[in-house]
Amino acid sequence: MKPNIHPEYRDVLFHDTASDTYFVIGSTAATTQTAEFEGKTYPYMTLDVSSASHPFYTGKQHVTKNDGRIAKFNKRFNRKSK
């Protein structure tokens, strides 16, 4: 690897503001803020959405059923399927 071209990889404290959850994950995210978490000081970054608050990961996502073209046609003209 070439020296002095790679970003610094370190532990960063991420704060999901939607669910008020904190994560310490290794990252190259550049930030100037710091925060203390469990007795250690970490670079700090806020998030709007993470796996703790996203509907897909929390199981609160609603899946809509999409009918095919034939099913839509039959539904429109009140045809019963065989």
mmCIF file of the N, C-alpha and C atoms, coordinates in Angstrom:
data_MODEL
# 
_entry.id   MODEL 
# 
loop_
_atom_site.group_PDB 
_atom_site.id 
_atom_site.type_symbol 
_atom_site.label_atom_id 
_atom_site.label_alt_id 
_atom_site.label_comp_id 
_atom_site.label_asym_id 
_atom_site.label_entity_id 
_atom_site.label_seq_id 
_atom_site.pdbx_PDB_ins_code 
_atom_site.Cartn_x 
_atom_site.Cartn_y 
_atom_site.Cartn_z 
_atom_site.occupancy 
_atom_site.B_iso_or_equiv 
_atom_site.pdbx_formal_charge 
_atom_site.auth_seq_id 
_atom_site.auth_comp_id 
_atom_site.auth_asym_id 
_atom_site.auth_atom_id 
_atom_site.pdbx_PDB_model_num 
ATOM 1   N N  . MET A 1 1  ? 0.835   -1.191  0.000   1.00 0.00 ? 1  MET A N  1 
ATOM 2   C CA . MET A 1 1  ? 0.000   0.000   0.000   1.00 0.00 ? 1  MET A CA 1 
ATOM 3   C C  . MET A 1 1  ? 0.873   1.246   0.000   1.00 0.00 ? 1  MET A C  1 
ATOM 4   N N  . LYS A 1 2  ? 0.421   2.238   -0.704  1.00 0.00 ? 2  LYS A N  1 
ATOM 5   C CA . LYS A 1 2  ? 1.164   3.489   -0.752  1.00 0.00 ? 2  LYS A CA 1 
ATOM 6   C C  . LYS A 1 2  ? 0.982   4.254   0.552   1.00 0.00 ? 2  LYS A C  1 
ATOM 7   N N  . PRO A 1 3  ? 2.040   4.864   1.070   1.00 0.00 ? 3  PRO A N  1 
ATOM 8   C CA . PRO A 1 3  ? 1.912   5.633   2.319   1.00 0.00 ? 3  PRO A CA 1 
ATOM 9   C C  . PRO A 1 3  ? 1.242   6.987   2.080   1.00 0.00 ? 3  PRO A C  1 
ATOM 10  N N  . ASN A 1 4  ? 0.566   7.478   3.100   1.00 0.00 ? 4  ASN A N  1 
ATOM 11  C CA . ASN A 1 4  ? -0.027  8.825   3.150   1.00 0.00 ? 4  ASN A CA 1 
ATOM 12  C C  . ASN A 1 4  ? -1.145  9.089   2.146   1.00 0.00 ? 4  ASN A C  1 
ATOM 13  N N  . ILE A 1 5  ? -1.818  8.053   1.622   1.00 0.00 ? 5  ILE A N  1 
ATOM 14  C CA . ILE A 1 5  ? -2.952  8.306   0.730   1.00 0.00 ? 5  ILE A CA 1 
ATOM 15  C C  . ILE A 1 5  ? -4.252  7.736   1.285   1.00 0.00 ? 5  ILE A C  1 
ATOM 16  N N  . HIS A 1 6  ? -4.180  6.922   2.314   1.00 0.00 ? 6  HIS A N  1 
ATOM 17  C CA . HIS A 1 6  ? -5.372  6.288   2.862   1.00 0.00 ? 6  HIS A CA 1 
ATOM 18  C C  . HIS A 1 6  ? -5.910  7.082   4.044   1.00 0.00 ? 6  HIS A C  1 
ATOM 19  N N  . PRO A 1 7  ? -7.247  7.174   4.179   1.00 0.00 ? 7  PRO A N  1 
ATOM 20  C CA . PRO A 1 7  ? -7.806  7.890   5.334   1.00 0.00 ? 7  PRO A CA 1 
ATOM 21  C C  . PRO A 1 7  ? -7.560  7.117   6.622   1.00 0.00 ? 7  PRO A C  1 
ATOM 22  N N  . GLU A 1 8  ? -7.609  7.821   7.726   1.00 0.00 ? 8  GLU A N  1 
ATOM 23  C CA . GLU A 1 8  ? -7.368  7.211   9.035   1.00 0.00 ? 8  GLU A CA 1 
ATOM 24  C C  . GLU A 1 8  ? -8.566  6.343   9.428   1.00 0.00 ? 8  GLU A C  1 
ATOM 25  N N  . TYR A 1 9  ? -8.306  5.100   9.753   1.00 0.00 ? 9  TYR A N  1 
ATOM 26  C CA . TYR A 1 9  ? -9.345  4.168   10.188  1.00 0.00 ? 9  TYR A CA 1 
ATOM 27  C C  . TYR A 1 9  ? -9.302  4.094   11.706  1.00 0.00 ? 9  TYR A C  1 
ATOM 28  N N  . ARG A 1 10 ? -10.434 4.400   12.345  1.00 0.00 ? 10 ARG A N  1 
ATOM 29  C CA . ARG A 1 10 ? -10.486 4.414   13.812  1.00 0.00 ? 10 ARG A CA 1 
ATOM 30  C C  . ARG A 1 10 ? -11.919 4.131   14.260  1.00 0.00 ? 10 ARG A C  1 
ATOM 31  N N  . ASP A 1 11 ? -12.100 3.899   15.559  1.00 0.00 ? 11 ASP A N  1 
ATOM 32  C CA . ASP A 1 11 ? -13.439 3.710   16.118  1.00 0.00 ? 11 ASP A CA 1 
ATOM 33  C C  . ASP A 1 11 ? -14.136 5.063   16.191  1.00 0.00 ? 11 ASP A C  1 
ATOM 34  N N  . VAL A 1 12 ? -15.405 5.094   15.708  1.00 0.00 ? 12 VAL A N  1 
ATOM 35  C CA . VAL A 1 12 ? -16.197 6.319   15.704  1.00 0.00 ? 12 VAL A CA 1 
ATOM 36  C C  . VAL A 1 12 ? -17.525 6.024   16.394  1.00 0.00 ? 12 VAL A C  1 
ATOM 37  N N  . LEU A 1 13 ? -17.990 6.973   17.210  1.00 0.00 ? 13 LEU A N  1 
ATOM 38  C CA . LEU A 1 13 ? -19.268 6.859   17.898  1.00 0.00 ? 13 LEU A CA 1 
ATOM 39  C C  . LEU A 1 13 ? -20.347 7.467   17.009  1.00 0.00 ? 13 LEU A C  1 
ATOM 40  N N  . PHE A 1 14 ? -21.295 6.634   16.576  1.00 0.00 ? 14 PHE A N  1 
ATOM 41  C CA . PHE A 1 14 ? -22.422 7.088   15.771  1.00 0.00 ? 14 PHE A CA 1 
ATOM 42  C C  . PHE A 1 14 ? -23.658 7.151   16.668  1.00 0.00 ? 14 PHE A C  1 
ATOM 43  N N  . HIS A 1 15 ? -24.428 8.230   16.537  1.00 0.00 ? 15 HIS A N  1 
ATOM 44  C CA . HIS A 1 15 ? -25.629 8.434   17.339  1.00 0.00 ? 15 HIS A CA 1 
ATOM 45  C C  . HIS A 1 15 ? -26.818 8.528   16.398  1.00 0.00 ? 15 HIS A C  1 
ATOM 46  N N  . ASP A 1 16 ? -27.724 7.537   16.483  1.00 0.00 ? 16 ASP A N  1 
ATOM 47  C CA . ASP A 1 16 ? -28.967 7.561   15.717  1.00 0.00 ? 16 ASP A CA 1 
ATOM 48  C C  . ASP A 1 16 ? -29.952 8.420   16.490  1.00 0.00 ? 16 ASP A C  1 
ATOM 49  N N  . THR A 1 17 ? -30.237 9.612   15.970  1.00 0.00 ? 17 THR A N  1 
ATOM 50  C CA . THR A 1 17 ? -31.097 10.554  16.687  1.00 0.00 ? 17 THR A CA 1 
ATOM 51  C C  . THR A 1 17 ? -32.563 10.145  16.656  1.00 0.00 ? 17 THR A C  1 
ATOM 52  N N  . ALA A 1 18 ? -32.979 9.325   15.690  1.00 0.00 ? 18 ALA A N  1 
ATOM 53  C CA . ALA A 1 18 ? -34.377 8.903   15.610  1.00 0.00 ? 18 ALA A CA 1 
ATOM 54  C C  . ALA A 1 18 ? -34.735 7.929   16.732  1.00 0.00 ? 18 ALA A C  1 
ATOM 55  N N  . SER A 1 19 ? -33.815 7.021   17.062  1.00 0.00 ? 19 SER A N  1 
ATOM 56  C CA . SER A 1 19 ? -34.096 6.033   18.107  1.00 0.00 ? 19 SER A CA 1 
ATOM 57  C C  . SER A 1 19 ? -33.240 6.233   19.356  1.00 0.00 ? 19 SER A C  1 
ATOM 58  N N  . ASP A 1 20 ? -32.407 7.273   19.369  1.00 0.00 ? 20 ASP A N  1 
ATOM 59  C CA . ASP A 1 20 ? -31.509 7.581   20.479  1.00 0.00 ? 20 ASP A CA 1 
ATOM 60  C C  . ASP A 1 20 ? -30.636 6.378   20.833  1.00 0.00 ? 20 ASP A C  1 
ATOM 61  N N  . THR A 1 21 ? -30.004 5.808   19.818  1.00 0.00 ? 21 THR A N  1 
ATOM 62  C CA . THR A 1 21 ? -29.136 4.649   19.971  1.00 0.00 ? 21 THR A CA 1 
ATOM 63  C C  . THR A 1 21 ? -27.711 5.039   19.588  1.00 0.00 ? 21 THR A C  1 
ATOM 64  N N  . TYR A 1 22 ? -26.739 4.478   20.306  1.00 0.00 ? 22 TYR A N  1 
ATOM 65  C CA . TYR A 1 22 ? -25.333 4.753   20.035  1.00 0.00 ? 22 TYR A CA 1 
ATOM 66  C C  . TYR A 1 22 ? -24.652 3.486   19.532  1.00 0.00 ? 22 TYR A C  1 
ATOM 67  N N  . PHE A 1 23 ? -23.749 3.652   18.541  1.00 0.00 ? 23 PHE A N  1 
ATOM 68  C CA . PHE A 1 23 ? -22.964 2.555   17.989  1.00 0.00 ? 23 PHE A CA 1 
ATOM 69  C C  . PHE A 1 23 ? -21.505 2.973   17.946  1.00 0.00 ? 23 PHE A C  1 
ATOM 70  N N  . VAL A 1 24 ? -20.603 2.090   18.311  1.00 0.00 ? 24 VAL A N  1 
ATOM 71  C CA . VAL A 1 24 ? -19.177 2.333   18.123  1.00 0.00 ? 24 VAL A CA 1 
ATOM 72  C C  . VAL A 1 24 ? -18.731 1.367   17.040  1.00 0.00 ? 24 VAL A C  1 
ATOM 73  N N  . ILE A 1 25 ? -18.336 1.948   15.898  1.00 0.00 ? 25 ILE A N  1 
ATOM 74  C CA . ILE A 1 25 ? -17.976 1.155   14.730  1.00 0.00 ? 25 ILE A CA 1 
ATOM 75  C C  . ILE A 1 25 ? -16.693 1.723   14.141  1.00 0.00 ? 25 ILE A C  1 
ATOM 76  N N  . GLY A 1 26 ? -15.849 0.866   13.636  1.00 0.00 ? 26 GLY A N  1 
ATOM 77  C CA . GLY A 1 26 ? -14.654 1.309   12.941  1.00 0.00 ? 26 GLY A CA 1 
ATOM 78  C C  . GLY A 1 26 ? -15.028 1.998   11.650  1.00 0.00 ? 26 GLY A C  1 
ATOM 79  N N  . SER A 1 27 ? -14.455 3.189   11.412  1.00 0.00 ? 27 SER A N  1 
ATOM 80  C CA . SER A 1 27 ? -14.847 3.975   10.252  1.00 0.00 ? 27 SER A CA 1 
ATOM 81  C C  . SER A 1 27 ? -13.739 4.935   9.855   1.00 0.00 ? 27 SER A C  1 
ATOM 82  N N  . THR A 1 28 ? -13.833 5.431   8.625   1.00 0.00 ? 28 THR A N  1 
ATOM 83  C CA . THR A 1 28 ? -12.930 6.481   8.158   1.00 0.00 ? 28 THR A CA 1 
ATOM 84  C C  . THR A 1 28 ? -13.662 7.813   8.060   1.00 0.00 ? 28 THR A C  1 
ATOM 85  N N  . ALA A 1 29 ? -14.843 7.919   8.646   1.00 0.00 ? 29 ALA A N  1 
ATOM 86  C CA . ALA A 1 29 ? -15.636 9.143   8.591   1.00 0.00 ? 29 ALA A CA 1 
ATOM 87  C C  . ALA A 1 29 ? -14.869 10.290  9.251   1.00 0.00 ? 29 ALA A C  1 
ATOM 88  N N  . ALA A 1 30 ? -14.802 11.414  8.540   1.00 0.00 ? 30 ALA A N  1 
ATOM 89  C CA . ALA A 1 30 ? -14.095 12.582  9.062   1.00 0.00 ? 30 ALA A CA 1 
ATOM 90  C C  . ALA A 1 30 ? -15.058 13.428  9.881   1.00 0.00 ? 30 ALA A C  1 
ATOM 91  N N  . THR A 1 31 ? -14.703 13.699  11.118  1.00 0.00 ? 31 THR A N  1 
ATOM 92  C CA . THR A 1 31 ? -15.531 14.517  11.994  1.00 0.00 ? 31 THR A CA 1 
ATOM 93  C C  . THR A 1 31 ? -14.643 15.303  12.948  1.00 0.00 ? 31 THR A C  1 
ATOM 94  N N  . THR A 1 32 ? -15.134 16.456  13.356  1.00 0.00 ? 32 THR A N  1 
ATOM 95  C CA . THR A 1 32 ? -14.377 17.285  14.298  1.00 0.00 ? 32 THR A CA 1 
ATOM 96  C C  . THR A 1 32 ? -14.942 17.202  15.706  1.00 0.00 ? 32 THR A C  1 
ATOM 97  N N  . GLN A 1 33 ? -16.133 16.629  15.870  1.00 0.00 ? 33 GLN A N  1 
ATOM 98  C CA . GLN A 1 33 ? -16.763 16.523  17.185  1.00 0.00 ? 33 GLN A CA 1 
ATOM 99  C C  . GLN A 1 33 ? -16.268 15.274  17.903  1.00 0.00 ? 33 GLN A C  1 
ATOM 100 N N  . THR A 1 34 ? -16.250 15.334  19.230  1.00 0.00 ? 34 THR A N  1 
ATOM 101 C CA . THR A 1 34 ? -15.931 14.177  20.045  1.00 0.00 ? 34 THR A CA 1 
ATOM 102 C C  . THR A 1 34 ? -16.993 14.040  21.132  1.00 0.00 ? 34 THR A C  1 
ATOM 103 N N  . ALA A 1 35 ? -17.159 12.808  21.604  1.00 0.00 ? 35 ALA A N  1 
ATOM 104 C CA . ALA A 1 35 ? -18.115 12.545  22.680  1.00 0.00 ? 35 ALA A CA 1 
ATOM 105 C C  . ALA A 1 35 ? -17.593 11.380  23.508  1.00 0.00 ? 35 ALA A C  1 
ATOM 106 N N  . GLU A 1 36 ? -18.007 11.359  24.776  1.00 0.00 ? 36 GLU A N  1 
ATOM 107 C CA . GLU A 1 36 ? -17.577 10.293  25.672  1.00 0.00 ? 36 GLU A CA 1 
ATOM 108 C C  . GLU A 1 36 ? -18.665 9.226   25.733  1.00 0.00 ? 36 GLU A C  1 
ATOM 109 N N  . PHE A 1 37 ? -18.254 7.962   25.600  1.00 0.00 ? 37 PHE A N  1 
ATOM 110 C CA . PHE A 1 37 ? -19.186 6.843   25.633  1.00 0.00 ? 37 PHE A CA 1 
ATOM 111 C C  . PHE A 1 37 ? -18.515 5.699   26.372  1.00 0.00 ? 37 PHE A C  1 
ATOM 112 N N  . GLU A 1 38 ? -19.137 5.229   27.434  1.00 0.00 ? 38 GLU A N  1 
ATOM 113 C CA . GLU A 1 38 ? -18.636 4.136   28.272  1.00 0.00 ? 38 GLU A CA 1 
ATOM 114 C C  . GLU A 1 38 ? -17.197 4.380   28.734  1.00 0.00 ? 38 GLU A C  1 
ATOM 115 N N  . GLY A 1 39 ? -16.914 5.621   29.139  1.00 0.00 ? 39 GLY A N  1 
ATOM 116 C CA . GLY A 1 39 ? -15.629 5.955   29.724  1.00 0.00 ? 39 GLY A CA 1 
ATOM 117 C C  . GLY A 1 39 ? -14.527 6.265   28.730  1.00 0.00 ? 39 GLY A C  1 
ATOM 118 N N  . LYS A 1 40 ? -14.796 6.210   27.426  1.00 0.00 ? 40 LYS A N  1 
ATOM 119 C CA . LYS A 1 40 ? -13.782 6.520   26.427  1.00 0.00 ? 40 LYS A CA 1 
ATOM 120 C C  . LYS A 1 40 ? -14.269 7.674   25.559  1.00 0.00 ? 40 LYS A C  1 
ATOM 121 N N  . THR A 1 41 ? -13.351 8.450   25.024  1.00 0.00 ? 41 THR A N  1 
ATOM 122 C CA . THR A 1 41 ? -13.678 9.551   24.139  1.00 0.00 ? 41 THR A CA 1 
ATOM 123 C C  . THR A 1 41 ? -13.486 9.103   22.698  1.00 0.00 ? 41 THR A C  1 
ATOM 124 N N  . TYR A 1 42 ? -14.526 9.299   21.886  1.00 0.00 ? 42 TYR A N  1 
ATOM 125 C CA . TYR A 1 42 ? -14.523 8.876   20.479  1.00 0.00 ? 42 TYR A CA 1 
ATOM 126 C C  . TYR A 1 42 ? -14.841 10.060  19.575  1.00 0.00 ? 42 TYR A C  1 
ATOM 127 N N  . PRO A 1 43 ? -14.408 10.017  18.326  1.00 0.00 ? 43 PRO A N  1 
ATOM 128 C CA . PRO A 1 43 ? -14.951 10.956  17.346  1.00 0.00 ? 43 PRO A CA 1 
ATOM 129 C C  . PRO A 1 43 ? -16.445 10.681  17.230  1.00 0.00 ? 43 PRO A C  1 
ATOM 130 N N  . TYR A 1 44 ? -17.261 11.733  17.069  1.00 0.00 ? 44 TYR A N  1 
ATOM 131 C CA . TYR A 1 44 ? -18.719 11.623  17.189  1.00 0.00 ? 44 TYR A CA 1 
ATOM 132 C C  . TYR A 1 44 ? -19.393 12.069  15.890  1.00 0.00 ? 44 TYR A C  1 
ATOM 133 N N  . MET A 1 45 ? -20.381 11.275  15.438  1.00 0.00 ? 45 MET A N  1 
ATOM 134 C CA . MET A 1 45 ? -21.140 11.621  14.241  1.00 0.00 ? 45 MET A CA 1 
ATOM 135 C C  . MET A 1 45 ? -22.605 11.242  14.450  1.00 0.00 ? 45 MET A C  1 
ATOM 136 N N  . THR A 1 46 ? -23.526 12.130  14.046  1.00 0.00 ? 46 THR A N  1 
ATOM 137 C CA . THR A 1 46 ? -24.950 11.846  14.192  1.00 0.00 ? 46 THR A CA 1 
ATOM 138 C C  . THR A 1 46 ? -25.500 11.272  12.890  1.00 0.00 ? 46 THR A C  1 
ATOM 139 N N  . LEU A 1 47 ? -26.529 10.432  13.032  1.00 0.00 ? 47 LEU A N  1 
ATOM 140 C CA . LEU A 1 47 ? -27.212 9.813   11.902  1.00 0.00 ? 47 LEU A CA 1 
ATOM 141 C C  . LEU A 1 47 ? -28.705 10.079  12.020  1.00 0.00 ? 47 LEU A C  1 
ATOM 142 N N  . ASP A 1 48 ? -29.383 10.205  10.892  1.00 0.00 ? 48 ASP A N  1 
ATOM 143 C CA . ASP A 1 48 ? -30.834 10.340  10.904  1.00 0.00 ? 48 ASP A CA 1 
ATOM 144 C C  . ASP A 1 48 ? -31.503 8.970   10.942  1.00 0.00 ? 48 ASP A C  1 
ATOM 145 N N  . VAL A 1 49 ? -30.936 7.990   10.234  1.00 0.00 ? 49 VAL A N  1 
ATOM 146 C CA . VAL A 1 49 ? -31.514 6.651   10.143  1.00 0.00 ? 49 VAL A CA 1 
ATOM 147 C C  . VAL A 1 49 ? -30.395 5.626   10.245  1.00 0.00 ? 49 VAL A C  1 
ATOM 148 N N  . SER A 1 50 ? -30.638 4.576   11.016  1.00 0.00 ? 50 SER A N  1 
ATOM 149 C CA . SER A 1 50 ? -29.705 3.459   11.104  1.00 0.00 ? 50 SER A CA 1 
ATOM 150 C C  . SER A 1 50 ? -30.523 2.171   11.184  1.00 0.00 ? 50 SER A C  1 
ATOM 151 N N  . SER A 1 51 ? -29.858 1.059   11.404  1.00 0.00 ? 51 SER A N  1 
ATOM 152 C CA . SER A 1 51 ? -30.575 -0.209  11.519  1.00 0.00 ? 51 SER A CA 1 
ATOM 153 C C  . SER A 1 51 ? -31.483 -0.245  12.744  1.00 0.00 ? 51 SER A C  1 
ATOM 154 N N  . ALA A 1 52 ? -31.249 0.623   13.716  1.00 0.00 ? 52 ALA A N  1 
ATOM 155 C CA . ALA A 1 52 ? -32.086 0.666   14.919  1.00 0.00 ? 52 ALA A CA 1 
ATOM 156 C C  . ALA A 1 52 ? -33.404 1.407   14.690  1.00 0.00 ? 52 ALA A C  1 
ATOM 157 N N  . SER A 1 53 ? -33.478 2.231   13.628  1.00 0.00 ? 53 SER A N  1 
ATOM 158 C CA . SER A 1 53 ? -34.699 2.999   13.416  1.00 0.00 ? 53 SER A CA 1 
ATOM 159 C C  . SER A 1 53 ? -35.316 2.808   12.030  1.00 0.00 ? 53 SER A C  1 
ATOM 160 N N  . HIS A 1 54 ? -34.624 2.151   11.114  1.00 0.00 ? 54 HIS A N  1 
ATOM 161 C CA . HIS A 1 54 ? -35.166 1.961   9.763   1.00 0.00 ? 54 HIS A CA 1 
ATOM 162 C C  . HIS A 1 54 ? -36.271 0.907   9.788   1.00 0.00 ? 54 HIS A C  1 
ATOM 163 N N  . PRO A 1 55 ? -37.414 1.167   9.142   1.00 0.00 ? 55 PRO A N  1 
ATOM 164 C CA . PRO A 1 55 ? -38.546 0.227   9.184   1.00 0.00 ? 55 PRO A CA 1 
ATOM 165 C C  . PRO A 1 55 ? -38.217 -1.169  8.654   1.00 0.00 ? 55 PRO A C  1 
ATOM 166 N N  . PHE A 1 56 ? -37.315 -1.286  7.700   1.00 0.00 ? 56 PHE A N  1 
ATOM 167 C CA . PHE A 1 56 ? -36.967 -2.604  7.162   1.00 0.00 ? 56 PHE A CA 1 
ATOM 168 C C  . PHE A 1 56 ? -36.321 -3.478  8.234   1.00 0.00 ? 56 PHE A C  1 
ATOM 169 N N  . TYR A 1 57 ? -35.438 -2.908  9.026   1.00 0.00 ? 57 TYR A N  1 
ATOM 170 C CA . TYR A 1 57 ? -34.720 -3.677  10.038  1.00 0.00 ? 57 TYR A CA 1 
ATOM 171 C C  . TYR A 1 57 ? -35.507 -3.849  11.332  1.00 0.00 ? 57 TYR A C  1 
ATOM 172 N N  . THR A 1 58 ? -36.444 -2.953  11.612  1.00 0.00 ? 58 THR A N  1 
ATOM 173 C CA . THR A 1 58 ? -37.224 -3.063  12.845  1.00 0.00 ? 58 THR A CA 1 
ATOM 174 C C  . THR A 1 58 ? -38.471 -3.916  12.665  1.00 0.00 ? 58 THR A C  1 
ATOM 175 N N  . GLY A 1 59 ? -38.792 -4.310  11.420  1.00 0.00 ? 59 GLY A N  1 
ATOM 176 C CA . GLY A 1 59 ? -39.950 -5.147  11.156  1.00 0.00 ? 59 GLY A CA 1 
ATOM 177 C C  . GLY A 1 59 ? -41.250 -4.375  11.046  1.00 0.00 ? 59 GLY A C  1 
ATOM 178 N N  . LYS A 1 60 ? -41.193 -3.073  10.923  1.00 0.00 ? 60 LYS A N  1 
ATOM 179 C CA . LYS A 1 60 ? -42.391 -2.256  10.839  1.00 0.00 ? 60 LYS A CA 1 
ATOM 180 C C  . LYS A 1 60 ? -42.694 -1.801  9.413   1.00 0.00 ? 60 LYS A C  1 
ATOM 181 N N  . GLN A 1 61 ? -41.979 -2.365  8.446   1.00 0.00 ? 61 GLN A N  1 
ATOM 182 C CA . GLN A 1 61 ? -42.198 -1.986  7.050   1.00 0.00 ? 61 GLN A CA 1 
ATOM 183 C C  . GLN A 1 61 ? -43.443 -2.675  6.514   1.00 0.00 ? 61 GLN A C  1 
ATOM 184 N N  . HIS A 1 62 ? -44.253 -1.936  5.789   1.00 0.00 ? 62 HIS A N  1 
ATOM 185 C CA . HIS A 1 62 ? -45.462 -2.473  5.183   1.00 0.00 ? 62 HIS A CA 1 
ATOM 186 C C  . HIS A 1 62 ? -45.165 -2.829  3.732   1.00 0.00 ? 62 HIS A C  1 
ATOM 187 N N  . VAL A 1 63 ? -45.477 -4.045  3.357   1.00 0.00 ? 63 VAL A N  1 
ATOM 188 C CA . VAL A 1 63 ? -45.248 -4.487  1.993   1.00 0.00 ? 63 VAL A CA 1 
ATOM 189 C C  . VAL A 1 63 ? -46.578 -4.438  1.262   1.00 0.00 ? 63 VAL A C  1 
ATOM 190 N N  . THR A 1 64 ? -46.600 -3.728  0.146   1.00 0.00 ? 64 THR A N  1 
ATOM 191 C CA . THR A 1 64 ? -47.821 -3.667  -0.648  1.00 0.00 ? 64 THR A CA 1 
ATOM 192 C C  . THR A 1 64 ? -47.776 -4.753  -1.699  1.00 0.00 ? 64 THR A C  1 
ATOM 193 N N  . LYS A 1 65 ? -48.916 -5.333  -1.955  1.00 0.00 ? 65 LYS A N  1 
ATOM 194 C CA . LYS A 1 65 ? -48.987 -6.411  -2.933  1.00 0.00 ? 65 LYS A CA 1 
ATOM 195 C C  . LYS A 1 65 ? -49.255 -5.804  -4.303  1.00 0.00 ? 65 LYS A C  1 
ATOM 196 N N  . ASN A 1 66 ? -48.403 -6.099  -5.251  1.00 0.00 ? 66 ASN A N  1 
ATOM 197 C CA . ASN A 1 66 ? -48.577 -5.621  -6.607  1.00 0.00 ? 66 ASN A CA 1 
ATOM 198 C C  . ASN A 1 66 ? -49.111 -6.752  -7.468  1.00 0.00 ? 66 ASN A C  1 
ATOM 199 N N  . ASP A 1 67 ? -50.273 -6.536  -8.057  1.00 0.00 ? 67 ASP A N  1 
ATOM 200 C CA . ASP A 1 67 ? -50.842 -7.527  -8.952  1.00 0.00 ? 67 ASP A CA 1 
ATOM 201 C C  . ASP A 1 67 ? -50.193 -7.412  -10.326 1.00 0.00 ? 67 ASP A C  1 
ATOM 202 N N  . GLY A 1 68 ? -50.179 -8.517  -11.040 1.00 0.00 ? 68 GLY A N  1 
ATOM 203 C CA . GLY A 1 68 ? -49.668 -8.521  -12.398 1.00 0.00 ? 68 GLY A CA 1 
ATOM 204 C C  . GLY A 1 68 ? -50.678 -7.923  -13.367 1.00 0.00 ? 68 GLY A C  1 
ATOM 205 N N  . ARG A 1 69 ? -50.294 -7.821  -14.633 1.00 0.00 ? 69 ARG A N  1 
ATOM 206 C CA . ARG A 1 69 ? -51.183 -7.216  -15.638 1.00 0.00 ? 69 ARG A CA 1 
ATOM 207 C C  . ARG A 1 69 ? -52.459 -8.024  -15.819 1.00 0.00 ? 69 ARG A C  1 
ATOM 208 N N  . ILE A 1 70 ? -52.352 -9.343  -15.829 1.00 0.00 ? 70 ILE A N  1 
ATOM 209 C CA . ILE A 1 70 ? -53.527 -10.194 -16.035 1.00 0.00 ? 70 ILE A CA 1 
ATOM 210 C C  . ILE A 1 70 ? -54.466 -10.101 -14.839 1.00 0.00 ? 70 ILE A C  1 
ATOM 211 N N  . ALA A 1 71 ? -53.925 -10.095 -13.630 1.00 0.00 ? 71 ALA A N  1 
ATOM 212 C CA . ALA A 1 71 ? -54.754 -9.995  -12.438 1.00 0.00 ? 71 ALA A CA 1 
ATOM 213 C C  . ALA A 1 71 ? -55.467 -8.647  -12.384 1.00 0.00 ? 71 ALA A C  1 
ATOM 214 N N  . LYS A 1 72 ? -54.791 -7.577  -12.797 1.00 0.00 ? 72 LYS A N  1 
ATOM 215 C CA . LYS A 1 72 ? -55.426 -6.264  -12.836 1.00 0.00 ? 72 LYS A CA 1 
ATOM 216 C C  . LYS A 1 72 ? -56.568 -6.245  -13.850 1.00 0.00 ? 72 LYS A C  1 
ATOM 217 N N  . PHE A 1 73 ? -56.348 -6.852  -15.008 1.00 0.00 ? 73 PHE A N  1 
ATOM 218 C CA . PHE A 1 73 ? -57.384 -6.912  -16.036 1.00 0.00 ? 73 PHE A CA 1 
ATOM 219 C C  . PHE A 1 73 ? -58.599 -7.675  -15.524 1.00 0.00 ? 73 PHE A C  1 
ATOM 220 N N  . ASN A 1 74 ? -58.370 -8.838  -14.927 1.00 0.00 ? 74 ASN A N  1 
ATOM 221 C CA . ASN A 1 74 ? -59.477 -9.637  -14.405 1.00 0.00 ? 74 ASN A CA 1 
ATOM 222 C C  . ASN A 1 74 ? -60.210 -8.921  -13.283 1.00 0.00 ? 74 ASN A C  1 
ATOM 223 N N  . LYS A 1 75 ? -59.489 -8.206  -12.471 1.00 0.00 ? 75 LYS A N  1 
ATOM 224 C CA . LYS A 1 75 ? -60.107 -7.458  -11.378 1.00 0.00 ? 75 LYS A CA 1 
ATOM 225 C C  . LYS A 1 75 ? -60.956 -6.309  -11.924 1.00 0.00 ? 75 LYS A C  1 
ATOM 226 N N  . ARG A 1 76 ? -60.458 -5.646  -12.956 1.00 0.00 ? 76 ARG A N  1 
ATOM 227 C CA . ARG A 1 76 ? -61.169 -4.520  -13.542 1.00 0.00 ? 76 ARG A CA 1 
ATOM 228 C C  . ARG A 1 76 ? -62.489 -4.948  -14.180 1.00 0.00 ? 76 ARG A C  1 
ATOM 229 N N  . PHE A 1 77 ? -62.502 -6.110  -14.820 1.00 0.00 ? 77 PHE A N  1 
ATOM 230 C CA . PHE A 1 77 ? -63.690 -6.568  -15.527 1.00 0.00 ? 77 PHE A CA 1 
ATOM 231 C C  . PHE A 1 77 ? -64.437 -7.668  -14.773 1.00 0.00 ? 77 PHE A C  1 
ATOM 232 N N  . ASN A 1 78 ? -64.165 -7.804  -13.477 1.00 0.00 ? 78 ASN A N  1 
ATOM 233 C CA . ASN A 1 78 ? -64.845 -8.751  -12.598 1.00 0.00 ? 78 ASN A CA 1 
ATOM 234 C C  . ASN A 1 78 ? -64.819 -10.181 -13.121 1.00 0.00 ? 78 ASN A C  1 
ATOM 235 N N  . ARG A 1 79 ? -63.719 -10.591 -13.649 1.00 0.00 ? 79 ARG A N  1 
ATOM 236 C CA . ARG A 1 79 ? -63.572 -11.974 -14.115 1.00 0.00 ? 79 ARG A CA 1 
ATOM 237 C C  . ARG A 1 79 ? -63.053 -12.824 -12.972 1.00 0.00 ? 79 ARG A C  1 
ATOM 238 N N  . LYS A 1 80 ? -63.555 -14.000 -12.853 1.00 0.00 ? 80 LYS A N  1 
ATOM 239 C CA . LYS A 1 80 ? -63.093 -14.962 -11.850 1.00 0.00 ? 80 LYS A CA 1 
ATOM 240 C C  . LYS A 1 80 ? -61.978 -15.797 -12.457 1.00 0.00 ? 80 LYS A C  1 
ATOM 241 N N  . SER A 1 81 ? -60.946 -16.066 -11.706 1.00 0.00 ? 81 SER A N  1 
ATOM 242 C CA . SER A 1 81 ? -59.869 -16.919 -12.204 1.00 0.00 ? 81 SER A CA 1 
ATOM 243 C C  . SER A 1 81 ? -60.308 -18.372 -12.169 1.00 0.00 ? 81 SER A C  1 
ATOM 244 N N  . LYS A 1 82 ? -59.778 -19.144 -13.097 1.00 0.00 ? 82 LYS A N  1 
ATOM 245 C CA . LYS A 1 82 ? -60.187 -20.565 -13.216 1.00 0.00 ? 82 LYS A CA 1 
ATOM 246 C C  . LYS A 1 82 ? -59.505 -21.433 -12.218 1.00 0.00 ? 82 LYS A C  1 
# 
